[in-house]
Amino acid sequence: MFSLFLDVISPEGKILNSTSIAQIINPGKEATLTQDIKINNPKLWSVETPELYTLRSRIGTDSTYSVDQTQETFGIRTIKF
C-alpha cells in the first residue's frame, strides 16, 4: 500500500499544512486520488509582492520514505468585479 503525501510550504519555506491518503493500486493500473488542503490567512500574490507557495507531492510507504516526489509553485490571489 502506498500513500500520497501533500505539503503546502510558505514563501518563507515553512510547512503550513500537510495531508495524506492511502490507496492500494495494483500493478499496471491507474488511480485518481482527491485531497483538500487548507491555507489559513494566505499571503496574496501580486506584481508588487509575488508571494509564491510550494505544493510538494510525495508517493511513499510512510511519511519518511518516498518513492517519487514533485514540487509545483503557485500563487493565490482574488479578483472582484
Secondary structure, DSSP 8 states (H G I E B T S, - for coil): -EEEEEEEE-TTS-EEEEEEEEE---TT-----------SS-----SSS---EEEEEEEEEETTEEEEEEEEEE-------
